[in-house]
Amino acid sequence: MKTKNKIKLFISTFLLCIIAGITFYSCGKSSGSNNTNTTSTTPSTVVIKNFAFSPASLTVKKGTKVTWTNNDAATHTVTATDNGNTFSSGSIAPGGGTFSFTFNTAGDFNYQCTIHPQMVASVHVQ
């Protein structure tokens, strides 16, 4: 009887370890969100913090809505470098203000903060 219980315990523990390992592996897979380049087919977010856009380069599919969130302590803008003809946010309030734009045309869209011109980034639309 003791041997039978030990075998059951061993098998149960073994199966539990396999399930935990599969779960850990699945959850631990990188989604690429830590890269400076991000590709998305769903609505995407760019964070403005420490006088920078993150990610600095974003790749999305045509029709994707991108939202910029200003988590900085200063006011910023999100303005296309074509003099704002493609998109221009105006002033985005610090502490959580947002601006959204839906990219319906494929191409490369460079933008900057017009208040802090050293802040530059781009969106590549496929």
N, CA, C and O atoms as CSV, one atom per row, in Angstrom:
chain,resi,resn,atom,element,x,y,z
A,1,MET,N,N,0.816,-1.194,0.000
A,1,MET,CA,C,0.000,0.000,0.000
A,1,MET,C,C,0.855,1.251,0.000
A,1,MET,O,O,0.552,2.207,-0.714
A,2,LYS,N,N,1.927,1.262,0.796
A,2,LYS,CA,C,2.804,2.424,0.847
A,2,LYS,C,C,3.434,2.688,-0.518
A,2,LYS,O,O,3.539,3.840,-0.939
A,3,THR,N,N,3.849,1.646,-1.202
A,3,THR,CA,C,4.471,1.797,-2.516
A,3,THR,C,C,3.468,2.367,-3.514
A,3,THR,O,O,3.825,3.214,-4.333
A,4,LYS,N,N,2.230,1.916,-3.456
A,4,LYS,CA,C,1.189,2.408,-4.346
A,4,LYS,C,C,0.944,3.898,-4.113
A,4,LYS,O,O,0.804,4.648,-5.078
A,5,ASN,N,N,0.890,4.339,-2.872
A,5,ASN,CA,C,0.706,5.759,-2.545
A,5,ASN,C,C,1.900,6.593,-2.996
A,5,ASN,O,O,1.740,7.719,-3.469
A,6,LYS,N,N,3.105,6.027,-2.845
A,6,LYS,CA,C,4.303,6.748,-3.290
A,6,LYS,C,C,4.286,6.941,-4.808
A,6,LYS,O,O,4.670,7.996,-5.312
A,7,ILE,N,N,3.839,5.917,-5.525
A,7,ILE,CA,C,3.768,6.009,-6.985
A,7,ILE,C,C,2.727,7.052,-7.388
A,7,ILE,O,O,2.983,7.867,-8.275
A,8,LYS,N,N,1.560,7.036,-6.749
A,8,LYS,CA,C,0.528,8.036,-7.040
A,8,LYS,C,C,1.036,9.443,-6.748
A,8,LYS,O,O,0.822,10.366,-7.533
A,9,LEU,N,N,1.712,9.598,-5.608
A,9,LEU,CA,C,2.264,10.904,-5.242
A,9,LEU,C,C,3.297,11.354,-6.260
A,9,LEU,O,O,3.315,12.517,-6.666
A,10,PHE,N,N,4.172,10.417,-6.679
A,10,PHE,CA,C,5.191,10.740,-7.670
A,10,PHE,C,C,4.555,11.171,-8.988
A,10,PHE,O,O,4.951,12.179,-9.574
A,11,ILE,N,N,3.565,10.404,-9.454
A,11,ILE,CA,C,2.900,10.724,-10.722
A,11,ILE,C,C,2.173,12.066,-10.618
A,11,ILE,O,O,2.249,12.880,-11.538
A,12,SER,N,N,1.477,12.301,-9.518
A,12,SER,CA,C,0.770,13.575,-9.330
A,12,SER,C,C,1.741,14.740,-9.327
A,12,SER,O,O,1.493,15.762,-9.967
A,13,THR,N,N,2.842,14.594,-8.611
A,13,THR,CA,C,3.860,15.649,-8.548
A,13,THR,C,C,4.472,15.875,-9.925
A,13,THR,O,O,4.675,17.017,-10.338
A,14,PHE,N,N,4.765,14.796,-10.629
A,14,PHE,CA,C,5.351,14.882,-11.961
A,14,PHE,C,C,4.419,15.634,-12.916
A,14,PHE,O,O,4.855,16.531,-13.637
A,15,LEU,N,N,3.135,15.264,-12.915
A,15,LEU,CA,C,2.168,15.932,-13.787
A,15,LEU,C,C,2.007,17.405,-13.411
A,15,LEU,O,O,1.912,18.265,-14.286
A,16,LEU,N,N,1.976,17.688,-12.122
A,16,LEU,CA,C,1.869,19.071,-11.670
A,16,LEU,C,C,3.062,19.895,-12.153
A,16,LEU,O,O,2.901,21.037,-12.584
A,17,CYS,N,N,4.259,19.310,-12.079
A,17,CYS,CA,C,5.464,20.005,-12.554
A,17,CYS,C,C,5.397,20.261,-14.059
A,17,CYS,O,O,5.801,21.325,-14.526
A,18,ILE,N,N,4.893,19.296,-14.811
A,18,ILE,CA,C,4.769,19.480,-16.269
A,18,ILE,C,C,3.783,20.604,-16.575
A,18,ILE,O,O,4.063,21.464,-17.409
A,19,ILE,N,N,2.639,20.602,-15.911
A,19,ILE,CA,C,1.640,21.655,-16.131
A,19,ILE,C,C,2.203,23.013,-15.744
A,19,ILE,O,O,2.020,23.992,-16.467
A,20,ALA,N,N,2.892,23.077,-14.600
A,20,ALA,CA,C,3.489,24.347,-14.166
A,20,ALA,C,C,4.546,24.810,-15.166
A,20,ALA,O,O,4.637,26.000,-15.468
A,21,GLY,N,N,5.338,23.878,-15.676
A,21,GLY,CA,C,6.368,24.239,-16.650
A,21,GLY,C,C,5.779,24.784,-17.942
A,21,GLY,O,O,6.273,25.769,-18.491
A,22,ILE,N,N,4.724,24.142,-18.423
A,22,ILE,CA,C,4.061,24.617,-19.644
A,22,ILE,C,C,3.470,25.997,-19.421
A,22,ILE,O,O,3.601,26.875,-20.274
A,23,THR,N,N,2.822,26.194,-18.284
A,23,THR,CA,C,2.240,27.498,-17.960
A,23,THR,C,C,3.327,28.561,-17.864
A,23,THR,O,O,3.179,29.649,-18.421
A,24,PHE,N,N,4.407,28.261,-17.172
A,24,PHE,CA,C,5.514,29.212,-17.023
A,24,PHE,C,C,6.100,29.573,-18.379
A,24,PHE,O,O,6.358,30.744,-18.656
A,25,TYR,N,N,6.312,28.563,-19.229
A,25,TYR,CA,C,6.860,28.801,-20.558
A,25,TYR,C,C,5.937,29.692,-21.380
A,25,TYR,O,O,6.397,30.632,-22.028
A,26,SER,N,N,4.635,29.403,-21.357
A,26,SER,CA,C,3.667,30.175,-22.137
A,26,SER,C,C,3.588,31.616,-21.669
A,26,SER,O,O,3.539,32.533,-22.488
A,27,CYS,N,N,3.576,31.822,-20.366
A,27,CYS,CA,C,3.473,33.177,-19.824
A,27,CYS,C,C,4.768,33.956,-19.957
A,27,CYS,O,O,4.754,35.185,-20.015
A,28,GLY,N,N,5.869,33.258,-20.005
A,28,GLY,CA,C,7.161,33.930,-20.040
A,28,GLY,C,C,7.640,34.296,-21.418
A,28,GLY,O,O,8.671,34.954,-21.555
A,29,LYS,N,N,6.911,33.882,-22.460
A,29,LYS,CA,C,7.328,34.201,-23.819
A,29,LYS,C,C,7.262,35.696,-24.042
A,29,LYS,O,O,6.297,36.346,-23.641
A,30,SER,N,N,8.279,36.242,-24.679
A,30,SER,CA,C,8.351,37.678,-24.924
A,30,SER,C,C,7.369,38.088,-26.004
A,30,SER,O,O,7.271,37.439,-27.045
A,31,SER,N,N,6.641,39.167,-25.754
A,31,SER,CA,C,5.728,39.685,-26.759
A,31,SER,C,C,6.394,40.747,-27.618
A,31,SER,O,O,5.780,41.269,-28.549
A,32,GLY,N,N,7.650,41.072,-27.312
A,32,GLY,CA,C,8.352,42.101,-28.063
A,32,GLY,C,C,8.064,43.490,-27.547
A,32,GLY,O,O,8.540,44.465,-28.128
A,33,SER,N,N,7.298,43.617,-26.470
A,33,SER,CA,C,6.930,44.933,-25.988
A,33,SER,C,C,8.093,45.676,-25.347
A,33,SER,O,O,7.996,46.881,-25.113
A,34,ASN,N,N,9.196,44.978,-25.057
A,34,ASN,CA,C,10.350,45.659,-24.490
A,34,ASN,C,C,11.284,46.167,-25.568
A,34,ASN,O,O,12.275,46.830,-25.260
A,35,ASN,N,N,10.995,45.875,-26.816
A,35,ASN,CA,C,11.816,46.348,-27.916
A,35,ASN,C,C,11.486,47.803,-28.215
A,35,ASN,O,O,10.409,48.293,-27.876
A,36,THR,N,N,12.432,48.487,-28.856
A,36,THR,CA,C,12.135,49.854,-29.253
A,36,THR,C,C,11.227,49.881,-30.468
A,36,THR,O,O,10.593,50.902,-30.739
A,37,ASN,N,N,11.149,48.781,-31.205
A,37,ASN,CA,C,10.246,48.677,-32.346
A,37,ASN,C,C,9.121,47.730,-31.973
A,37,ASN,O,O,9.368,46.623,-31.495
A,38,THR,N,N,7.891,48.160,-32.189
A,38,THR,CA,C,6.743,47.344,-31.837
A,38,THR,C,C,5.800,47.272,-33.026
A,38,THR,O,O,5.516,48.287,-33.662
A,39,THR,N,N,5.304,46.052,-33.333
A,39,THR,CA,C,4.328,45.862,-34.394
A,39,THR,C,C,2.997,45.516,-33.763
A,39,THR,O,O,2.944,44.724,-32.822
A,40,SER,N,N,1.918,46.100,-34.269
A,40,SER,CA,C,0.624,45.856,-33.663
A,40,SER,C,C,-0.471,45.822,-34.710
A,40,SER,O,O,-0.388,46.483,-35.745
A,41,THR,N,N,-1.507,45.034,-34.420
A,41,THR,CA,C,-2.705,45.042,-35.243
A,41,THR,C,C,-3.890,45.545,-34.425
A,41,THR,O,O,-4.997,45.668,-34.951
A,42,THR,N,N,-3.671,45.832,-33.159
A,42,THR,CA,C,-4.711,46.337,-32.279
A,42,THR,C,C,-4.374,47.774,-31.908
A,42,THR,O,O,-3.266,48.239,-32.176
A,43,PRO,N,N,-5.321,48.484,-31.292
A,43,PRO,CA,C,-4.990,49.849,-30.878
A,43,PRO,C,C,-3.678,49.879,-30.095
A,43,PRO,O,O,-3.430,49.016,-29.252
A,44,SER,N,N,-2.856,50.860,-30.374
A,44,SER,CA,C,-1.527,50.945,-29.770
A,44,SER,C,C,-1.387,52.212,-28.953
A,44,SER,O,O,-2.052,53.216,-29.208
A,45,THR,N,N,-0.508,52.145,-27.968
A,45,THR,CA,C,-0.269,53.281,-27.092
A,45,THR,C,C,1.196,53.673,-27.133
A,45,THR,O,O,2.081,52.818,-27.102
A,46,VAL,N,N,1.442,54.960,-27.203
A,46,VAL,CA,C,2.780,55.510,-27.056
A,46,VAL,C,C,2.755,56.322,-25.775
A,46,VAL,O,O,1.865,57.149,-25.578
A,47,VAL,N,N,3.723,56.093,-24.907
A,47,VAL,CA,C,3.804,56.803,-23.633
A,47,VAL,C,C,4.807,57.934,-23.769
A,47,VAL,O,O,5.899,57.752,-24.308
A,48,ILE,N,N,4.430,59.095,-23.278
A,48,ILE,CA,C,5.327,60.242,-23.240
A,48,ILE,C,C,5.786,60.378,-21.789
A,48,ILE,O,O,4.985,60.647,-20.894
A,49,LYS,N,N,7.087,60.188,-21.574
A,49,LYS,CA,C,7.629,60.259,-20.224
A,49,LYS,C,C,9.110,60.597,-20.305
A,49,LYS,O,O,9.807,60.156,-21.219
A,50,ASN,N,N,9.583,61.375,-19.353
A,50,ASN,CA,C,10.990,61.774,-19.305
A,50,ASN,C,C,11.427,62.433,-20.614
A,50,ASN,O,O,12.536,62.208,-21.099
A,51,PHE,N,N,10.545,63.240,-21.167
A,51,PHE,CA,C,10.815,63.985,-22.399
A,51,PHE,C,C,11.215,63.050,-23.544
A,51,PHE,O,O,12.161,63.320,-24.285
A,52,ALA,N,N,10.467,61.939,-23.671
A,52,ALA,CA,C,10.704,60.987,-24.758
A,52,ALA,C,C,9.404,60.255,-25.082
A,52,ALA,O,O,8.520,60.122,-24.237
A,53,PHE,N,N,9.309,59.781,-26.336
A,53,PHE,CA,C,8.204,58.940,-26.771
A,53,PHE,C,C,8.648,57.478,-26.652
A,53,PHE,O,O,9.752,57.125,-27.066
A,54,SER,N,N,7.792,56.641,-26.090
A,54,SER,CA,C,8.144,55.238,-25.952
A,54,SER,C,C,6.964,54.363,-26.359
A,54,SER,O,O,5.901,54.425,-25.741
A,55,PRO,N,N,7.150,53.537,-27.412
A,55,PRO,CA,C,8.388,53.312,-28.142
A,55,PRO,C,C,8.672,54.462,-29.101
A,55,PRO,O,O,7.766,55.181,-29.520
A,56,ALA,N,N,9.942,54.617,-29.435
A,56,ALA,CA,C,10.346,55.678,-30.355
A,56,ALA,C,C,10.008,55.326,-31.798
A,56,ALA,O,O,9.871,56.212,-32.641
A,57,SER,N,N,9.875,54.042,-32.080
A,57,SER,CA,C,9.502,53.577,-33.412
A,57,SER,C,C,8.412,52.528,-33.246
A,57,SER,O,O,8.595,51.531,-32.548
A,58,LEU,N,N,7.281,52.764,-33.892
A,58,LEU,CA,C,6.130,51.881,-33.763
A,58,LEU,C,C,5.696,51.443,-35.152
A,58,LEU,O,O,5.582,52.276,-36.051
A,59,THR,N,N,5.452,50.145,-35.345
A,59,THR,CA,C,4.947,49.627,-36.615
A,59,THR,C,C,3.554,49.082,-36.378
A,59,THR,O,O,3.338,48.251,-35.496
A,60,VAL,N,N,2.596,49.566,-37.188
A,60,VAL,CA,C,1.201,49.149,-37.042
A,60,VAL,C,C,0.626,48.820,-38.411
A,60,VAL,O,O,1.193,49.179,-39.443
A,61,LYS,N,N,-0.487,48.144,-38.401
A,61,LYS,CA,C,-1.223,47.855,-39.634
A,61,LYS,C,C,-2.133,49.041,-39.957
A,61,LYS,O,O,-2.568,49.767,-39.062
A,62,LYS,N,N,-2.409,49.223,-41.231
A,62,LYS,CA,C,-3.313,50.272,-41.687
A,62,LYS,C,C,-4.652,50.131,-40.961
A,62,LYS,O,O,-5.183,49.028,-40.834
A,63,GLY,N,N,-5.190,51.248,-40.489
A,63,GLY,CA,C,-6.453,51.244,-39.769
A,63,GLY,C,C,-6.294,51.201,-38.254
A,63,GLY,O,O,-7.285,51.189,-37.524
A,64,THR,N,N,-5.048,51.178,-37.779
A,64,THR,CA,C,-4.794,51.112,-36.343
A,64,THR,C,C,-4.897,52.494,-35.710
A,64,THR,O,O,-4.383,53.478,-36.241
A,65,LYS,N,N,-5.567,52.547,-34.571
A,65,LYS,CA,C,-5.667,53.773,-33.793
A,65,LYS,C,C,-4.511,53.793,-32.793
A,65,LYS,O,O,-4.354,52.866,-31.998
A,66,VAL,N,N,-3.713,54.844,-32.837
A,66,VAL,CA,C,-2.598,55.012,-31.906
A,66,VAL,C,C,-2.981,56.119,-30.926
A,66,VAL,O,O,-3.462,57.180,-31.326
A,67,THR,N,N,-2.761,55.859,-29.647
A,67,THR,CA,C,-3.050,56.839,-28.601
A,67,THR,C,C,-1.759,57.172,-27.874
A,67,THR,O,O,-1.047,56.281,-27.412
A,68,TRP,N,N,-1.465,58.454,-27.778
A,68,TRP,CA,C,-0.329,58.947,-27.021
A,68,TRP,C,C,-0.834,59.398,-25.658
A,68,TRP,O,O,-1.833,60.112,-25.575
A,69,THR,N,N,-0.161,58.994,-24.596
A,69,THR,CA,C,-0.523,59.389,-23.244
A,69,THR,C,C,0.643,60.132,-22.619
A,69,THR,O,O,1.758,59.615,-22.543
A,70,ASN,N,N,0.372,61.357,-22.171
A,70,ASN,CA,C,1.416,62.192,-21.585
A,70,ASN,C,C,1.519,61.907,-20.082
A,70,ASN,O,O,0.741,62.429,-19.284
A,71,ASN,N,N,2.486,61.077,-19.718
A,71,ASN,CA,C,2.738,60.770,-18.316
A,71,ASN,C,C,3.887,61.600,-17.759
A,71,ASN,O,O,4.474,61.259,-16.732
A,72,ASP,N,N,4.196,62.676,-18.437
A,72,ASP,CA,C,5.259,63.575,-17.997
A,72,ASP,C,C,4.671,64.677,-17.127
A,72,ASP,O,O,3.453,64.780,-16.976
A,73,ALA,N,N,5.545,65.496,-16.559
A,73,ALA,CA,C,5.105,66.628,-15.750
A,73,ALA,C,C,4.981,67.901,-16.584
A,73,ALA,O,O,4.572,68.944,-16.074
A,74,ALA,N,N,5.335,67.814,-17.865
A,74,ALA,CA,C,5.302,68.974,-18.752
A,74,ALA,C,C,4.291,68.751,-19.876
A,74,ALA,O,O,3.970,67.611,-20.211
A,75,THR,N,N,3.796,69.831,-20.449
A,75,THR,CA,C,2.915,69.762,-21.616
A,75,THR,C,C,3.738,69.369,-22.835
A,75,THR,O,O,4.872,69.821,-22.991
A,76,HIS,N,N,3.175,68.527,-23.699
A,76,HIS,CA,C,3.844,68.109,-24.930
A,76,HIS,C,C,2.858,68.156,-26.088
A,76,HIS,O,O,1.654,68.321,-25.892
A,77,THR,N,N,3.390,68.007,-27.303
A,77,THR,CA,C,2.555,67.854,-28.497
A,77,THR,C,C,3.002,66.612,-29.253
A,77,THR,O,O,4.098,66.094,-29.041
A,78,VAL,N,N,2.137,66.153,-30.131
A,78,VAL,CA,C,2.461,65.081,-31.074
A,78,VAL,C,C,2.115,65.652,-32.436
A,78,VAL,O,O,0.945,65.746,-32.807
A,79,THR,N,N,3.153,66.035,-33.178
A,79,THR,CA,C,2.944,66.756,-34.432
A,79,THR,C,C,3.754,66.119,-35.547
A,79,THR,O,O,4.972,65.981,-35.436
A,80,ALA,N,N,3.077,65.731,-36.626
A,80,ALA,CA,C,3.769,65.169,-37.787
A,80,ALA,C,C,4.772,66.182,-38.306
A,80,ALA,O,O,4.513,67.385,-38.308
A,81,THR,N,N,5.923,65.682,-38.746
A,81,THR,CA,C,6.983,66.582,-39.210
A,81,THR,C,C,6.699,67.181,-40.577
A,81,THR,O,O,7.539,67.893,-41.127
A,82,ASP,N,N,5.517,66.901,-41.135
A,82,ASP,CA,C,5.103,67.553,-42.376
A,82,ASP,C,C,4.339,68.836,-42.036
A,82,ASP,O,O,3.337,69.159,-42.675
A,83,ASN,N,N,4.818,69.552,-41.036
A,83,ASN,CA,C,4.213,70.785,-40.521
A,83,ASN,C,C,2.832,70.533,-39.920
A,83,ASN,O,O,1.985,71.425,-39.880
A,84,GLY,N,N,2.622,69.302,-39.455
A,84,GLY,CA,C,1.357,68.980,-38.815
A,84,GLY,C,C,0.217,68.724,-39.771
A,84,GLY,O,O,-0.936,68.635,-39.347
A,85,ASN,N,N,0.514,68.601,-41.059
A,85,ASN,CA,C,-0.555,68.383,-42.031
A,85,ASN,C,C,-1.239,67.027,-41.836
A,85,ASN,O,O,-2.454,66.924,-42.004
A,86,THR,N,N,-0.481,65.992,-41.487
A,86,THR,CA,C,-1.065,64.655,-41.309
A,86,THR,C,C,-1.803,64.562,-39.981
A,86,THR,O,O,-2.955,64.130,-39.939
A,87,PHE,N,N,-1.150,64.963,-38.903
A,87,PHE,CA,C,-1.795,64.982,-37.586
A,87,PHE,C,C,-1.065,65.965,-36.685
A,87,PHE,O,O,0.144,66.164,-36.802
A,88,SER,N,N,-1.818,66.567,-35.793
A,88,SER,CA,C,-1.265,67.504,-34.818
A,88,SER,C,C,-2.180,67.509,-33.601
A,88,SER,O,O,-3.377,67.777,-33.710
A,89,SER,N,N,-1.615,67.217,-32.470
A,89,SER,CA,C,-2.405,67.064,-31.255
A,89,SER,C,C,-2.787,68.375,-30.589
A,89,SER,O,O,-3.762,68.435,-29.840
A,90,GLY,N,N,-2.030,69.413,-30.856
A,90,GLY,CA,C,-2.150,70.582,-29.993
A,90,GLY,C,C,-1.509,70.218,-28.660
A,90,GLY,O,O,-0.808,69.209,-28.572
A,91,SER,N,N,-1.730,71.006,-27.636
A,91,SER,CA,C,-1.119,70.741,-26.329
A,91,SER,C,C,-1.791,69.550,-25.652
A,91,SER,O,O,-3.016,69.472,-25.570
A,92,ILE,N,N,-0.961,68.626,-25.169
A,92,ILE,CA,C,-1.455,67.476,-24.404
A,92,ILE,C,C,-1.089,67.730,-22.948
A,92,ILE,O,O,0.085,67.877,-22.610
A,93,ALA,N,N,-2.091,67.778,-22.101
A,93,ALA,CA,C,-1.885,68.104,-20.685
A,93,ALA,C,C,-0.997,67.065,-20.003
A,93,ALA,O,O,-1.081,65.872,-20.296
A,94,PRO,N,N,-0.153,67.530,-19.101
A,94,PRO,CA,C,0.680,66.593,-18.337
A,94,PRO,C,C,-0.169,65.762,-17.379
A,94,PRO,O,O,-1.307,66.110,-17.063
A,95,GLY,N,N,0.413,64.661,-16.931
A,95,GLY,CA,C,-0.255,63.840,-15.934
A,95,GLY,C,C,-1.376,62.978,-16.457
A,95,GLY,O,O,-2.299,62.656,-15.709
A,96,GLY,N,N,-1.327,62.588,-17.738
A,96,GLY,CA,C,-2.322,61.650,-18.251
A,96,GLY,C,C,-3.149,62.114,-19.428
A,96,GLY,O,O,-4.029,61.381,-19.880
A,97,GLY,N,N,-2.895,63.312,-19.941
A,97,GLY,CA,C,-3.613,63.765,-21.131
A,97,GLY,C,C,-3.324,62.853,-22.314
A,97,GLY,O,O,-2.251,62.255,-22.396
A,98,THR,N,N,-4.290,62.747,-23.236
A,98,THR,CA,C,-4.110,61.840,-24.378
A,98,THR,C,C,-4.446,62.512,-25.700
A,98,THR,O,O,-5.132,63.532,-25.754
A,99,PHE,N,N,-3.941,61.905,-26.754
A,99,PHE,CA,C,-4.260,62.270,-28.127
A,99,PHE,C,C,-4.288,60.971,-28.925
A,99,PHE,O,O,-3.417,60.120,-28.748
A,100,SER,N,N,-5.279,60.811,-29.801
A,100,SER,CA,C,-5.381,59.607,-30.628
A,100,SER,C,C,-5.482,59.978,-32.096
A,100,SER,O,O,-6.034,61.017,-32.457
A,101,PHE,N,N,-4.938,59.107,-32.934
A,101,PHE,CA,C,-5.010,59.273,-34.377
A,101,PHE,C,C,-5.077,57.893,-35.011
A,101,PHE,O,O,-4.337,56.993,-34.613
A,102,THR,N,N,-5.957,57.715,-35.994
A,102,THR,CA,C,-6.083,56.452,-36.711
A,102,THR,C,C,-5.336,56.564,-38.033
A,102,THR,O,O,-5.613,57.449,-38.842
A,103,PHE,N,N,-4.381,55.653,-38.243
A,103,PHE,CA,C,-3.558,55.657,-39.445
A,103,PHE,C,C,-4.236,54.807,-40.525
A,103,PHE,O,O,-4.217,53.577,-40.470
A,104,ASN,N,N,-4.833,55.489,-41.508
A,104,ASN,CA,C,-5.551,54.805,-42.584
A,104,ASN,C,C,-4.759,54.721,-43.874
A,104,ASN,O,O,-5.249,54.193,-44.873
A,105,THR,N,N,-3.537,55.239,-43.862
A,105,THR,CA,C,-2.684,55.236,-45.042
A,105,THR,C,C,-1.351,54.596,-44.705
A,105,THR,O,O,-0.755,54.908,-43.675
A,106,ALA,N,N,-0.872,53.696,-45.570
A,106,ALA,CA,C,0.429,53.070,-45.354
A,106,ALA,C,C,1.528,54.095,-45.578
A,106,ALA,O,O,1.379,55.017,-46.380
A,107,GLY,N,N,2.624,53.928,-44.868
A,107,GLY,CA,C,3.773,54.812,-45.037
A,107,GLY,C,C,4.487,55.045,-43.720
A,107,GLY,O,O,4.144,54.467,-42.689
A,108,ASP,N,N,5.493,55.910,-43.783
A,108,ASP,CA,C,6.271,56.269,-42.606
A,108,ASP,C,C,5.874,57.668,-42.157
A,108,ASP,O,O,5.847,58.606,-42.953
A,109,PHE,N,N,5.569,57.791,-40.880
A,109,PHE,CA,C,5.113,59.061,-40.322
A,109,PHE,C,C,6.024,59.454,-39.170
A,109,PHE,O,O,5.965,58.874,-38.085
A,110,ASN,N,N,6.871,60.453,-39.425
A,110,ASN,CA,C,7.748,60.981,-38.388
A,110,ASN,C,C,7.003,62.077,-37.645
A,110,ASN,O,O,6.221,62.823,-38.233
A,111,TYR,N,N,7.254,62.163,-36.345
A,111,TYR,CA,C,6.606,63.210,-35.565
A,111,TYR,C,C,7.532,63.687,-34.460
A,111,TYR,O,O,8.558,63.074,-34.167
A,112,GLN,N,N,7.135,64.806,-33.852
A,112,GLN,CA,C,7.931,65.400,-32.786
A,112,GLN,C,C,7.029,66.168,-31.839
A,112,GLN,O,O,5.850,66.390,-32.115
A,113,CYS,N,N,7.601,66.561,-30.734
A,113,CYS,CA,C,6.941,67.518,-29.839
A,113,CYS,C,C,7.411,68.895,-30.277
A,113,CYS,O,O,8.610,69.173,-30.253
A,114,THR,N,N,6.490,69.759,-30.674
A,114,THR,CA,C,6.902,71.085,-31.151
A,114,THR,C,C,7.400,71.970,-30.016
A,114,THR,O,O,8.105,72.948,-30.263
A,115,ILE,N,N,7.045,71.643,-28.778
A,115,ILE,CA,C,7.541,72.405,-27.628
A,115,ILE,C,C,8.971,71.987,-27.298
A,115,ILE,O,O,9.785,72.812,-26.885
A,116,HIS,N,N,9.267,70.722,-27.479
A,116,HIS,CA,C,10.589,70.146,-27.193
A,116,HIS,C,C,11.057,69.395,-28.443
A,116,HIS,O,O,10.934,68.171,-28.498
A,117,PRO,N,N,11.592,70.101,-29.452
A,117,PRO,CA,C,11.887,69.497,-30.758
A,117,PRO,C,C,12.897,68.350,-30.734
A,117,PRO,O,O,13.030,67.629,-31.723
A,118,GLN,N,N,13.612,68.172,-29.619
A,118,GLN,CA,C,14.527,67.036,-29.530
A,118,GLN,C,C,13.755,65.725,-29.337
A,118,GLN,O,O,14.319,64.642,-29.492
A,119,MET,N,N,12.483,65.826,-29.004
A,119,MET,CA,C,11.632,64.645,-28.843
A,119,MET,C,C,11.086,64.243,-30.205
A,119,MET,O,O,10.181,64.887,-30.737
A,120,VAL,N,N,11.645,63.172,-30.764
A,120,VAL,CA,C,11.234,62.713,-32.086
A,120,VAL,C,C,10.935,61.218,-32.041
A,120,VAL,O,O,11.484,60.487,-31.217
A,121,ALA,N,N,10.058,60.777,-32.937
A,121,ALA,CA,C,9.700,59.370,-33.029
A,121,ALA,C,C,9.024,59.138,-34.377
A,121,ALA,O,O,8.874,60.063,-35.175
A,122,SER,N,N,8.614,57.881,-34.624
A,122,SER,CA,C,7.983,57.582,-35.914
A,122,SER,C,C,6.992,56.430,-35.774
A,122,SER,O,O,7.078,55.595,-34.874
A,123,VAL,N,N,6.043,56.431,-36.717
A,123,VAL,CA,C,5.098,55.339,-36.857
A,123,VAL,C,C,5.209,54.842,-38.292
A,123,VAL,O,O,5.084,55.615,-39.242
A,124,HIS,N,N,5.445,53.541,-38.434
A,124,HIS,CA,C,5.476,52.911,-39.755
A,124,HIS,C,C,4.161,52.158,-39.915
A,124,HIS,O,O,3.831,51.296,-39.100
A,125,VAL,N,N,3.412,52.484,-40.966
A,125,VAL,CA,C,2.109,51.866,-41.194
A,125,VAL,C,C,2.223,50.923,-42.390
A,125,VAL,O,O,2.622,51.323,-43.484
A,126,GLN,N,N,1.862,49.664,-42.153
A,126,GLN,CA,C,1.927,48.650,-43.225
A,126,GLN,C,C,0.615,48.543,-43.941
A,126,GLN,O,O,0.482,47.745,-44.869
